Amino acid sequence: MKFDTVYIDGDWLIYNIAYICEDNYIEVKDLDNNFIDTYANVTAFKGTLNKDKLVNYKDLFLIEQKKKLKDGNQYSKAVFSIKAKIRSILKETNATKAIIALGGDSNFRNELLLPVKYKGNRKDIQKPLMHPIIRKWVEDNCEIEIAQDEEADDIISKRQYEGYLNKKIIVCTEDKDARGTPGYLYNPNSKKIIFIDGLGKHELVQKTNKNVLYGTGRCWEYLQILMGDKVDFYHPQDLLTKTSIQNKRSNIKKSVPKLSDTKLYECTKNFTTDKQWFQFIHDMYYTWYKDLEWYYTWDDYKVEDIDYLDLLQTYWLCVHMRRWDNDAPNIVDTLKKQNIL
């Protein structure tokens, strides 16, 4: 099948090209902040220590992760690599032209009343050194679309859905969120094109010696509403952890075990309708948060006059990849249509 356009996840593309331009290393200092030496990694440093220091090395030394460019010719190498990657994607997707989707300065998910900051686990992660330079080259030399108050992933999702309707667009991303949107999707890692449609399906797959849920179609979005996303750092049971209870983050005073991928699969493996999914989602949130009256957001704003449906709405908006501008599902309307409320 031939496509007019492939939309490429620019955040993925730029980060990966920038990452291969540099080497990581560690800088070691003593507790008085005096420089000792640099090492390829902690393992290499530990290999230089005596046994008496090895046991408590974290208490004896200051260790900081550092980055450096592999050599002085990384800009031209990066430009060559990004051009080659785009050509490769065009060939593998059988598309005529490529448009790069880029993240912008704002994202509505940062304004959602979440108990834990969206992607808050990334605040101390340093971007590759070449990232801003390569992004500038992409902005100046490629056809681009920049996200406005959303993510590059939302652009990918909107164009993916557009391609579902007109059969002229395919998207390229490794982001798992794309598996919930109807349309043509090319994964640059597996180098496979899949067509996503309807309720879809899910299964348990073996990954690093454990079972992990994999799904496509609407059911994949439903699963994420239930299990959250470790990469984006949110989970619908964040207010039910022991830490939250001890810190009095809400009026809920119970801790429940998180749904494992295996348990979630066993509960949902026979679902064949949207109603079954929404009934299960509703019942789980009701079980978790039926007594919810107030809670604190990640930035210590106290949310009051709240119930389990409000929290469910918040997490659905966080999970949902937009299919058109300002696309925002409404959980109450949906549950009423399914005759659940």
Residue pairs with C-beta under 8 A, 6 or more apart in sequence:
1 94
1 167
1 184
2 94
2 95
2 96
3 93
3 94
3 95
3 96
3 163
3 168
3 169
3 170
3 184
4 95
4 96
4 97
4 168
4 169
5 95
5 96
5 97
5 98
5 99
5 159
5 168
5 169
5 170
6 89
6 90
6 93
6 95
6 97
6 98
6 99
6 169
6 170
6 171
6 172
6 186
7 98
7 99
7 100
7 101
7 145
7 155
7 156
7 159
7 160
7 169
7 170
7 171
7 172
8 86
8 89
8 98
8 99
8 100
8 101
8 171
8 172
8 173
9 101
9 152
9 153
9 156
9 171
9 172
9 173
9 174
9 175
10 100
10 101
10 102
10 103
10 135
10 138
10 144
10 152
11 101
11 102
11 103
11 152
11 153
12 173
12 174
12 175
12 188
13 82
13 85
13 86
13 100
13 138
14 82
14 131
14 134
14 135
14 138
15 127
15 128
15 131
17 78
17 81
17 82
17 85
17 130
17 134
18 78
18 127
18 128
18 129
18 130
18 131
18 133
18 134
19 128
20 81
21 69
21 70
21 74
21 77
21 78
21 128
21 129
21 130
22 67
22 68
22 69
22 70
22 74
22 128
22 129
22 130
23 67
23 68
23 69
23 70
24 41
24 65
24 66
24 67
25 38
25 39
25 40
25 41
25 65
25 66
25 67
25 68
26 38
26 39
26 40
26 41
26 42
26 45
26 63
26 64
26 65
26 66
27 35
27 38
27 63
27 64
27 66
28 35
28 36
28 37
28 38
28 39
28 45
28 61
28 62
28 63
29 35
29 36
29 61
29 62
29 64
30 36
30 60
30 61
30 62
31 60
31 61
31 62
33 62
36 61
38 66
39 45
39 48
42 63
45 57
45 61
45 63
46 54
46 57
49 57
53 60
65 126
67 126
67 128
67 129
68 129
69 129
69 130
74 130
75 130
75 133
78 130
78 133
78 134
78 137
79 134
79 137
82 134
82 137
82 138
86 98
86 142
89 95
89 98
89 172
89 186
89 188
90 96
90 97
90 98
92 186
92 191
93 170
93 172
93 186
93 193
95 170
97 143
98 142
98 143
99 142
99 143
99 144
99 145
99 159
100 138
100 142
100 143
100 144
100 145
101 144
101 145
101 147
101 152
101 155
101 156
101 159
102 135
102 138
102 139
102 144
102 145
102 146
102 147
102 152
103 146
103 147
103 151
103 152
104 146
104 147
104 148
104 149
104 150
106 148
106 149
107 118
107 147
107 149
107 150
107 151
108 149
108 150
108 317
109 118
109 151
109 317
109 318
110 117
110 118
112 118
112 314
112 317
112 318
113 297
113 301
113 303
113 314
114 234
114 238
114 297
114 298
114 314
114 315
114 318
115 238
115 239
115 244
115 249
115 250
115 295
115 296
115 297
115 298
116 233
116 234
116 235
116 238
116 298
117 123
117 233
117 298
117 299
118 232
118 233
118 234
118 318
119 232
119 233
120 233
120 298
121 233
122 233
138 144
145 155
147 154
147 155
150 322
153 173
153 175
153 177
153 178
153 321
154 321
154 322
156 171
156 173
156 175
156 178
156 321
157 171
157 177
157 178
157 181
157 321
157 322
157 323
158 322
158 323
158 324
158 325
158 327
159 169
159 171
160 169
160 170
160 171
160 178
160 181
160 182
160 183
160 184
160 185
160 196
161 181
161 182
161 183
161 323
161 324
162 169
162 183
163 169
163 170
163 171
163 183
163 184
164 181
164 182
164 183
164 184
164 196
164 197
169 183
169 184
170 183
170 184
170 185
170 186
170 193
171 178
171 183
171 184
171 185
171 186
172 186
172 187
172 188
173 185
173 187
173 188
174 187
174 188
174 189
176 220
177 224
177 319
177 321
178 185
178 321
179 185
179 196
179 215
179 216
179 217
179 220
180 196
180 200
180 215
180 216
180 217
180 218
180 220
180 221
180 224
180 321
181 196
181 321
181 323
182 196
182 197
182 198
182 217
182 323
183 195
183 196
184 193
184 194
184 195
184 196
185 193
185 194
185 195
185 196
186 192
186 193
187 194
194 216
196 216
196 217
197 217
198 217
198 218
199 217
199 218
199 219
199 272
199 273
199 274
199 277
200 215
200 216
200 217
200 218
200 219
200 220
201 215
201 216
201 217
201 219
202 213
202 214
202 215
202 216
202 219
202 220
202 223
202 265
202 268
202 269
203 213
203 214
203 215
203 265
204 211
204 212
204 213
204 214
204 261
204 262
204 265
205 211
205 212
205 213
205 214
206 212
210 261
211 261
211 262
211 265
212 261
213 223
213 227
213 261
213 264
213 265
215 223
218 274
218 277
219 268
219 271
219 277
221 319
221 320
221 321
222 277
222 278
222 281
223 264
223 268
224 319
225 236
225 281
225 312
225 315
225 316
225 319
226 236
226 259
226 264
226 280
226 281
226 284
227 235
227 236
227 259
227 261
227 264
228 234
228 235
228 236
228 237
228 238
228 315
229 235
229 319
232 318
234 315
234 318
235 258
236 285
236 288
236 311
236 312
236 315
237 256
237 258
237 259
237 288
238 244
239 249
239 250
239 252
239 289
239 292
239 295
239 311
240 252
240 254
240 255
240 256
240 288
241 255
242 255
244 250
245 252
245 253
245 254
245 255
249 295
249 296
250 292
250 294
250 295
250 296
251 291
251 292
251 293
251 294
251 295
252 289
252 291
252 292
252 295
256 288
259 267
259 284
267 280
268 276
268 277
268 280
271 277
271 280
274 338
275 338
275 339
275 340
278 334
278 335
278 338
278 340
279 338
279 340
281 312
282 312
282 335
282 340
282 341
285 308
285 309
285 311
285 312
286 308
288 308
289 307
289 308
289 311
290 308
292 306
292 307
292 308
292 311
293 304
293 305
293 306
294 302
294 303
294 304
294 305
294 306
295 302
295 303
295 306
295 311
296 302
296 303
297 303
309 331
309 332
309 335
312 331
313 330
313 331
313 332
316 329
316 331
317 328
317 329
320 327
320 328
320 329
322 328
332 341
335 341
